[in-house]
Amino acid sequence: MTLNCVVVDDSAIQRLSIVKLIENHSSLNLIAEYSSALETKNGLNTHKVDLIFLDIEMPVLNGFELLDVLNNKPQIIFVTGKTEYAFKAFNYDATDYLQKPITRERFNIAVEKAVEQHKLKLDFNETDGEHIFVKSNLKKRKVYIKDIKWIEALGDYVKLVTEENSLVVLSTMKAFEQELPEGKFLRIHKSYIVNLDKVDRFNSKNVEVGAYEIPLSRNKKSELVDALNNI
C-alpha cells in the first residue's frame, strides 16, 4: 500500500529533509511540496492526497488554520520544532507529531501509523454496515450511519446524536457534512444536519425526530421535501 503525500513547510531546508525521508520510504509517494498554507489549499483541489506532513508555524495561515478551512482532511503528521502544540495537534486528530530534527526511525514509526489508519479506513465490511470513524473523548469510535439521528453544532465542536448516545467531536459542521454519505443527510439549519431516514414529521418551523423537535430554516423546507421524496 502506498500513500500519496505532500510536504508543507515555509523553510526550504526543512522541506528538503522531509522529502528525502519520503523518497526513501516504500509506502510513500510524494505528490508535491508547498511553502505556504495558501499554496497547499489550492494544490489540494487538484491532487488526491492521503497524508500531509505539515509544519505549524507559517506566515499568513499557520498549520492549524489551514486544517480549519479544508473540507476533506487527509491524515496529518505535524512536523514542528516545538512541543507546545502537541496537545492541540491531538485535538485535530493528528496521526502523529514529529519534533525537528527528525530521525529516520521516528519518521518510519509515524508512517507505519498512517498506513495502518489508511487500511482501517479502507476496510469496509458490507455485513458490518456502512460506518464512519470519529474521535471523541480522545478515542476513535466507530459510528454506524444508520444509527445517526442528527448532528448539532457546538462552537468548535459538533454533537453527534445516535440511537444509543451522544458524542462530541472536534469538527466544523461543513467538514463533518463532507464525511456523510450523499443523499442520506440534509443540513436543515445552520446548526443542524438530520438523517433523512429518521424524520417522522415536519412543518414550516420544525422537523420531528422521535420526541425531539429540530429547527427548520425557512429556505430549507422545499429542499427537505425534495430530499425526502428521493430517499
C-alpha positions, 0 to 999 in steps of 0.5 A: 500500500502506498500513500500519496503525500505532500510536504508543507513547510515555509523553510526550504531546508526543512522541506528538503529533509522531509522529502528525502525521508519520503523518497526513501520510504516504500509506502510513500509517494510524494505528490508535491511540496508547498511553502505556504498554507495558501499554496497547499489549499489550492494544490489540494483541489487538484491532487488526491492526497492521503497524508500531509506532513505539515509544519505549524508555524507559517506566515499568513495561515499557520498549520492549524488554520489551514486544517480549519478551512479544508473540507476533506482532511487527509491524515496529518503528521505535524512536523514542528520544532516545538512541543507546545502544540502537541496537545492541540495537534491531538485535538485535530486528530493528528496521526502523529507529531514529529519534533525537528530534527527528525530521525529516520526511525521516528519518521518510519514509526509515524508512517507505519501509523498512517498506513495502518489508519489508511487500511482501517479506513479502507476496510469496509465490511458490507455485513458490518454496515456502512460506518464512519470513524470519529474521535471523541473523548480522545478515542476513535469510535466507530459510528454506524450511519444508520444509527445517526439521528442528527448532528448539532453544532457546538462552537468548535465542536459538533454533537453527534446524536445516535440511537444509543448516545451522544458524542462530541467531536472536534469538527466544523459542521461543513467538514463533518457534512463532507464525511456523510454519505450523499443523499442520506443527510440534509443540513436543515439549519445552520446548526443542524444536519438530520438523517433523512431516514429518521424524520417522522414529521415536519412543518414550516418551523420544525422537523420531528425526530422521535420526541425531539423537535429540530429547527427548520430554516425557512429556505430549507423546507422545499429542499427537505421535501425534495430530499425526502421524496428521493430517499 
